[in-house]
């Protein structure tokens, strides 16, 4: 039997991020209505918060571009992405670009831009609560509309 010895690592933002990246996680694109133009970003901090009432949440870094617009939204859509949708995931992860340029969208709940593609799961939410959590803000949404397909959700692990 092979013996594995664990080692203690200093807890720094870099080491914590590196170690947490070893945990498999899903990949989402979050969209919302911004100040005169749509908001969108790739996020893997998405998770279920409650089943009754139906609440989900995700966290946004306080250093994110358009942070002030994100924390002022009244709702958002979560698009759980499939393995064949890496081009969209990469597009919405890139900074400094118009992520919606030339992209087909359709209006969702309260006008939230929805990606006009088949995703494993789409949740349209209204903000139920927000609060500070260290260097992020936690956005809790109450699920109003849910659309599901047969596609398998994408996961990442480093």
C-alpha positions in Angstrom: 0.0 0.0 0.0 1.3 3.4 -0.9 1.5 6.0 1.9 0.5 9.6 1.2 1.7 12.2 3.5 -0.2 15.5 3.7 1.6 18.7 4.1 0.5 21.9 5.7 0.4 24.8 3.4 0.4 28.5 4.4 -3.0 29.9 3.8 -2.6 32.8 1.3 -5.1 33.9 -1.4 -2.8 32.3 -4.0 -2.4 29.0 -2.2 -6.1 28.8 -1.3 -7.2 29.4 -4.9 -4.7 26.8 -6.1 -5.9 24.2 -3.7 -9.6 24.9 -4.3 -9.1 24.6 -8.0 -8.5 20.9 -7.4 -12.2 20.5 -6.4 -14.4 19.7 -9.5 -16.9 22.4 -10.1 -19.6 23.4 -12.7 -19.3 26.3 -15.1 -21.9 28.9 -15.6 -22.4 32.1 -17.5 -24.4 34.7 -15.5 -26.3 37.4 -17.4 -28.2 40.5 -16.2 -29.3 43.9 -17.3 -26.6 46.6 -16.8 -26.5 50.3 -17.2 -27.8 50.5 -20.8 -26.0 47.3 -21.9 -26.1 43.7 -20.9 -23.9 42.2 -18.2 -22.3 38.8 -18.5 -19.5 36.7 -17.0 -18.3 33.2 -16.5 -18.6 32.0 -12.9 -17.9 28.8 -11.1 -19.0 30.1 -7.7 -22.6 29.2 -8.5 -24.5 26.8 -6.1 -27.9 26.0 -4.7 -28.6 27.8 -1.4 -32.1 26.5 -0.6 -34.8 24.2 -2.1 -37.7 25.8 -0.3 -37.8 28.6 -1.1 -35.9 28.0 -4.4 -32.7 30.1 -3.9 -29.4 30.0 -5.7 -26.3 32.1 -5.2 -23.0 33.1 -6.7 -20.2 35.5 -5.7 -18.6 38.4 -7.6 -15.2 39.7 -6.9 -15.2 43.3 -5.7 -12.4 44.0 -8.3 -14.5 42.8 -11.2 -15.1 45.1 -14.1 -18.6 46.6 -13.9 -18.8 45.5 -10.2 -21.1 48.5 -9.3 -23.6 47.4 -12.0 -23.6 43.8 -10.9 -24.4 44.6 -7.3 -27.2 46.9 -8.4 -29.1 44.3 -10.5 -32.6 43.3 -9.6 -32.2 39.8 -11.2 -30.0 37.6 -13.1 -30.0 34.4 -15.3 -27.7 31.4 -14.6 -26.8 29.4 -17.7 -25.2 26.1 -16.7 -22.9 25.4 -19.6 -22.3 22.1 -21.4 -19.0 20.6 -22.4 -19.4 21.5 -26.0 -19.9 25.2 -25.1 -16.3 26.1 -24.2 -16.2 28.9 -26.8 -19.0 30.8 -24.9 -17.3 30.1 -21.6 -14.0 31.5 -22.9 -15.8 34.5 -24.4 -17.5 35.4 -21.1 -14.3 34.9 -19.1 -12.3 37.3 -21.2 -11.9 40.8 -19.8 -12.0 44.0 -21.8 -14.3 42.9 -24.5 -18.0 43.3 -25.4 -19.0 39.7 -24.6 -22.4 40.2 -26.3 -21.1 41.6 -29.6 -22.6 39.5 -32.4 -24.1 37.0 -30.0 -27.8 35.9 -30.3 -29.8 36.6 -27.1 -33.4 36.7 -26.2 -35.2 38.6 -23.5 -36.0 36.7 -20.3 -37.5 37.6 -16.9 -37.6 41.4 -16.6 -35.7 41.8 -19.8 -32.6 39.9 -18.6 -30.6 38.8 -21.7 -30.6 35.1 -22.2 -28.1 33.2 -24.3 -30.1 31.9 -27.3 -28.6 28.4 -27.1 -29.6 25.1 -25.6 -27.9 24.8 -22.2 -28.3 22.0 -19.6 -30.0 24.3 -17.2 -31.1 27.9 -17.2 -32.4 29.6 -14.1 -34.0 33.1 -14.2 -33.9 34.7 -10.8 -34.8 37.9 -8.9 -32.4 39.1 -6.2 -33.5 37.9 -2.8 -30.4 39.2 -0.9 -26.9 40.4 -1.3 -24.1 40.7 1.3 -20.4 41.2 1.6 -18.2 38.1 2.1 -14.6 39.3 2.3 -13.3 40.3 -1.1 -16.6 39.3 -2.8 -20.3 40.1 -2.7 -22.7 37.2 -2.5 -25.8 37.5 -4.7 -28.7 35.3 -3.7 -31.4 34.9 -6.3 -34.9 33.4 -6.0 -35.5 31.1 -8.9 -38.6 32.2 -10.9 -38.2 30.2 -14.1 -36.2 27.0 -14.8 -35.5 25.5 -18.2 -33.6 22.2 -18.6 -32.3 20.1 -21.5 -30.6 16.8 -22.0 -27.1 18.2 -22.3 -24.5 17.2 -19.7 -23.2 20.1 -17.6 -19.5 21.0 -18.0 -17.2 20.6 -15.0 -13.6 21.8 -14.5 -10.8 20.6 -12.3 -7.1 21.6 -12.3 
